[in-house]
């Protein structure tokens, strides 16, 4: 059972480079009792790609979730509607 919901949607846009990307993650339980981290990414407005990671314990999924979030924030991704700090 997951202690709390984990969902994230962030974007990276740069009109000068014609860049409009999104990155989404969610941690959810599977029907078999495992924990699944689902990642989606691609161009805003497109379906994009998806990858799923299965874990036996929630803390392992949360650790990867936070690590990926840190990496994306360092690359300039930010919550939808907010501008990245310069």
N, C-alpha and C positions, 0 to 999 in steps of 0.2 A: 504494500500500500504506500502511495506517495504522500509524504507529510504535507507538501504544499505544491500548488501548480507552478510549473516553470514554462513560461512562454516568452518569446522575444521576436520582435520584428525590427530590423534596422536597415537603413539605406545609406548609399554613398552616391552622390551626384556631383558632376562637374561638367557644366555646359560647354566649357572650352575644349574638353576632351570627348564630348558626346558620350559621357559616362552616366548611366542611370542603373545602378545595381541594388538588389535587395538581398538580405540574408535573414532567414527565419529559423528558429529552433524551438523545440518543445520536448519536454520529458513527460512520458505517459506510460501507464502500465500496459502490458500485453495480456492477452487472454490466458496465457500460461503462467502468469505471476511474475514474469521478468519485468525489468524496467527498460524502456526503449527511448533513446534520444534520436529524434528525427530532425534532420537538417535539410533546408531547401535554400537554393540560391540561384541567381540568374539576373537577367535584365528585367527591370520594372515593366510590368505589363505582359511579360511572357510567363509561361509555366515554369521554366527553369529546370534544374536538376534536383534530385533528392537522394539522400543517403540515410540509412538507419543503422544505429549501433545498439546492440543488446547488452544489458548488464544484469548481473545477479543481484547487485545492491544499488540502492539509490545514490549513496554518496559517491560512487564511481562515476555515475552519469552526471551528477552535479559538478564534480571536479572537471570533467571534460567540457561541460556547458560553460563554466566560468573561464576556463582556459581559452576556448574558442571566442568567447565574448571579448576577452582581453586582447586577443590578436586582432579581431575586427575593429575594435575601438582604436587601436594603434594605427590601423590603416585608414582611418577617417570615416568609418561608419558611425551613424548616429540615429536616434529614434526618428521616426517619420515626422516631418514638419519642423524639426529643429535643425539649426545650422551647426556645423562642427566648429569648435573653438579654434581660432587661428592664433 
